[in-house]
Amino acid sequence: MTTLFINIKELIQIRETSTKKVSGASMNILPTIKNAFLLVENGIITDYGSMKKAPTSADKTVDCTGKMMLPTWCDSHTHIVYAGNREQEFVDRINGLSYEEIANRGGGIVNSAKKLQETSEEELYQQSAKRLEEVIALGTGAVEIKSGYGLTVDAELKMLRVIKKLRENYNIPIKATFLGAHAFPTEYKNNKEGYINLIIEEMLPKVAEENLADFVDAFCETGYFSVEDTDRVLTAAQQYGLTPKVHVNQFTSIGGVQVSIKHNALSVDHLEVMNSEDVEALKESQTMPVALPSCSYFLSIPYTPARDIMNAGLPLALATDYNPGSTPSGNMNFVVATACIKMKMTPEEAINAATINGAYAMNLSDEVGSITKGKKANLILTKEIPSYGFLPYSFGSNLIDSVFINGKEV
């Protein structure tokens, strides 16, 4: 089955070779072809170029006159498997309570864990599938999903099994992350050592036995998991071949970046609070910094200092952090716009961060993230727009005409 897209106003994020990531000044370079074609065969990109060189026939032809095409968004940080919602905490924050105060009152992650523990696996799957379908329709063509709202052996495994079922039933790349070290359950509030032992001695072996995760994560933050706690969890995960992707520097800089790099983390995520030592440490690594601007927007906390990171010659990825407490949105279009509006990233930098660098942050560089021969035909076709800068500029509008996964419209 071949599909030929013709008269594409601009084909965005073309890469002749399979570039893994872009860094520093290169993030402001976004290769495109104007008046282009793209050929898809059996779900894979097989050719593209100027309309002058377009093939004359295919099983199906799509006329894209006035419209632009780019690879689907690669969302490398989500928590979309959860139960219920936390809108009451949203109202509490409006009324003056901080995220930390809500957590101390039994809200936050522990609140979500209680709901999830009471929800059946099938109901949890149905809720999560609905969210996944929503983000695919919004242009996401690869996604990472974390556990972490279980906080018991059974509930963490339940979450990871739901992620596995989503992976089996939906035709986009889905990566699973074990995040047992997300928060300390109420019953372990005065026995943190006991919960860390539970993660290491019971959760990790069962996750590995059922082959339920690609990555391991920890919320390395003041009041949550210390650098030492994080080090222990990541060390224990090594024997099971789980690559770290770690929550660091959301509220404080305590050495989370450094301990993540020590364990060859694929990414460090949040980074709202960064100092020069954190930036210098990243320069010596292959670790991808990941910013989550929707979280900053929703919680009214600082934004990741994107300019400082890129000016240091580093790469940067963008992701949603879709979760019920701090970012109840999986809209990558809003993430890209917010990065431009609030973090002063150029449209080129933001699109690179949300595609090719997002793919890197999930170990998916060979499958998605750019218009490259041999990669999956996971594509966004925009409505008729004047330029790709219009995508973040018109931040409140739905500018997506169609989303194609493996070359098929969804």
N, C-alpha and C positions, 0 to 999 in steps of 0.2 A: 504494500500500500504506500503510494507516494502522494505527498501533499506539497503543492507549490504555492508559496506566498509571493505575490507580485505587487509591484508599484508601492513598495514600502517607502513612505516618505523619508524615514531615517531608521536604519538598523543599528541598534545601540549595543555597545559592549562586545564588539567583535575582537576575538583574539586568535591569531593564526596558530600560535603554539599554545599549549595548555598551561598558561601562566597560573601559578598556584595562588599568588596574592600580589597586591600592589602596596607600596609603602611610600611614606614621605611625600616628596614633590610629585612622584608618579601617580599619586592618588587623584591629582587634578587633571590627569589625562584620561579621556574616555574615548576610545577609538570607535568611529561610526562610519557607515556608508550611507550616503543619500541616494534616493531613488534606487532601491535595492530589491533583490529577490532572496528568498530562502527556501531551500528544498529539504523536505523531511521524508525519510524512508524508514518505515517500521518503527516509528517513534524516536528516531535518531536524526540529528542534523547531519546531512551529508554534503551540502553545498550551499554557498551564498555568494553574493557579489553584486556588481552593478547590473541594472536591468538590461544593459546592452548585451550581457552575457547570459541572460536567463534562458533556461531550457524552454522548449516550445510546448512540451506536454507533460502531464502528470495525471494520476488517477483523480485527483481533486485539485482545483485551483481556487485560491482565496485572493480576491482583489483588495488590497490594503490602501487604496488611494487616500491620501491625506492623513494616514495613520502611521504611528511609529511602533516599532517592535523592539523589545528588550527581553533578556532572560527573566524568568520569574524571580521573585525575592527569595533569599535564603535566610530564614529566621533561625538563628543558632542558639536561641535562649528562650524557652517557654516552659510554662507549668500548666498546660491546658487540660491535663487530666486532674480535675478537682470536682468536689461535690458542692452543690448549692452556690451561695455567693456571700459577700460580706458588705452589703450596702449599708448596714447599720453603722459599721465602723467608718464608712465614708462620711456619714452624717456626723458621727462623733468627732471626726477630724475637723469638719467645718465648724463645729461648736468648740474647738480649741484644744482638743486632746492631741498629743503627738503620737506618732507610730509606736514609739517605745512605751508610752503610757498605756496605750490600748493593749499592747502585748503583755504588759505587767498585770493587766486586769483580766487576763485569760483570753484575750482576743488574739488577733494575728494568726500566725501559722498554727498555733495550738487549737484555735477555734476551727480552722479548716480541717485539721486532723480529726477532731471529734466528729464532724459531719461526715468525713470520708469513711471513717471506721464503721459508721452506722449505715452506710450506703452499700447496696449489693454490687457485685462486680458488673453485672449486666446493666444496671441503672447507671453506674459510673461510666461504662462504655458508651451508652446512648447519649449521655450529657456531653461527653468528650468528643464523640463523633460529630455532633452538631457543630461544635466549635471548630473542629478541624475543617469541615466543609465550608464554614464561613470564611476561614482564613485563605483557603484555596481560591475561593471566589474573589477574594481581595488581592490575589496575585502571588500568594506564597506557594512555591513549588518544591521546597525542601524545608524540613523543620526538625528541630531537636525538642524532645519533651522529657521533663524531669519527673522523678518521683519526689518524695519529700513532704507530702501531706498525709502520710500514713503514720510514721513514727512508732509503729509496732512492726514486728516481723511479718505478721500476716497482712497488714494493711499496705506496707511497702511493696510486698510481693504482688498484692492485688493490683496496685497502680501499675507496676511494671508489666503485668500480664495484659492489662488494658492497652498499654502502649504497644505491646507485641501484636495484639489483635488489630489495632489500628494499622500497624505496618502491613499486616497480612491483607487487610480489606481495602486499603487506599493505595493508589498507584503512584505515590510520591515518595522520595527518600525520606524516611523517618529514623532519627537516631534516638536511642534511649539512654538516659542518664540516671544513675542511682544516686539519690540525694538524701540518704537516711540522716546525714548530719546537717539537717536544715534548722532544727530547733530542738531544745530539750523538752521532752514530754513532761507534763505536770508531775507525774509520779516519780520522775527522776530529777526534779528541781534541786534537791539537796544531795543527789548522788550522780553527778555528771560522769564520774568515772564508770559507774555501772552502765550508763547508756552507751558510752563509747565502746565499752566491752561488748555490749549487745550488738552494736553495728559490726564490730570486727569479728566476733566469734560466731554469731548466728546469721545476721543479715547477709554479709558479704559471701559466705560460703554457699548460701541458698540461691542468691542472685546468680552466682557463677554456675552452680549446678544446673539451673534451668536456662542458662544462657540468656538472661533477660536484660543485660545492659551493655552498651558500648563504652560508656564513660562513667566516671565517678566525680562527685561534686561535694563541696562543703560550704556552709555559710560562715566564712572566716571573718568574724566581726565582733567588736566589743559587745558583750552581753550574750553572745551566741557561742561560736566555737573559736577558741583561741588558736594562735599560730601552732602551739604545741599539739592541741587536739587535732587540728587539720593535718599536721605532719603525721600523726599516728594513723589517721584514717587513710591518707594517701599512700603511706608506706604499706599498710595492710592490703590495700587494693592492688598493689603492684603484682603480687603473686597470681592474681586472677586476670592479668592483662588489661585492666581497666585504665584508660587514659584519663588524666584529670582535666576538668573544666571547672573553674572555681569562682564562687562569689567572693569578691574582695573589694575593700575600699568604698563601700556604699556610704558609710557614715564616718568612718575613721580609718587612718592609715596606721596599721599595726604590724606590718611585715607579711601580710597575706600574699602580696605580689611575689616577694622573694621566695617564700616557701613553695608557692605554686611553680615557679621557675625551677627551683631545685628538683621538683618532681617531673620536669619536662611537660608542664601543662600545655594542652593544645590552645586553651584560651583562659584569660582572666576577665571576668565580667562585672560590670557596674562602673567602678573607677571614678565615681563622682568626686572623691577626695584623693588627690594625687600630689605627692611631693617629688622633688628632684631625684631622690634616691630610688623611688619607684620607677620613674622614667628611665633612669640610667640602667637599672636592673633589666628592664625589658629590652634595651639595646643589645644585650649580650645573649638574647634568647631567640627561639623560633615561635614563641608564644604570641597569640593574637590578642591584642586588647579589644574588648567589646563594650560598646556604650549602649545604654538602654534609656534613651531620652524620654520615652513615654512614662517611665517610672518617675523621673525627675519632675515631669509635668504634673503627674497625678498627685505626688506627695509634696510638691513645692519644695524640693530639695535642690542643691546645686546640680548643674549639668556637667557631665564629663568634659574636662578641658581638652577638647578635640584638637584645637590649634597647637597646644603645647606638645601633644603626643605626635602629631604629624610633622611639626617643625623639628622634632628630634629625629626625623627620618624613619619613624615607626609606621606600621600599618594600623588600620582601625576598622573594625566591623561594627555594624548596627544590628540590633535585634529588638524584639518587642518586650520581653519579660512577661508575656501574657500570663496573668495569674489573678486570683480573686481579691487579693488584698491591696497590692500596690500598683497594679497595671491591668485592669480588666478590659484589655483591648489587644487584639492580635493584628491590628491594621498596620502593616509595614509601610503603606503609603503615608500615613500620618507620621510614622517614625522618620522617614526620609525628609518630609517637610519640616518636622520639628528640629531635626539635626541642622537643617539649613537656617531656620528662623532663629533658633535659640543657641546653637553651638557654632554658628557662623561657618558651617561647612558649605563649600560650593556644591551646586547640583552634581557636578562630576564626582567630587569626593564622596558625596552621600550615596550616589548610585553604585559606585565601586564598593563602598563599605557594606551596602545592602545586598550585593550580588556575589562578586568574586571573593571578597574577603569573608563574607558570611559562609560561603561554601567551604573555605579553608577551615573555619572555626568548627566545622562538623566532620572534617576529613572527607569531604565530598568534592574536592577540587577536580577530580577526573570525571565527574558525572554532571555537574550543574554549575551555574554561576557566571557563564559567559556564552556568547555565540561562537562555538568552536566545533569544528567537524568531529564527530564521534561522541559528542555530549548529548544528553537527553534533550528532546525538543520540548522543554518546559518553558513556555513563552507567554509574555504579556503583549497583547495588541491593544494599543491605546485608542481612545476616540480621536477624532480629528483635533489636533492641538498644534499651536504654532512652533513650539520647540520643546525639548525635554526639560528645560528650565521651568516650563509651565506646570510640570508635575508637582514640585514642592510649592511653587507660587500659588497655585489655586488649591490650597491645602484642604478646603472643605468640600471639594467636588469629587465625585467618582469619575475618574478619567479613563477607567478601564472599559474597553469595548468587549474583549474576550480574553479568556485564559485557556491556554492549551497545555495539557499534561501528556507527555509522550506523543505529542503531535495531534492529540484529539481534544476538541473543545469540551470544556466541562461546564 
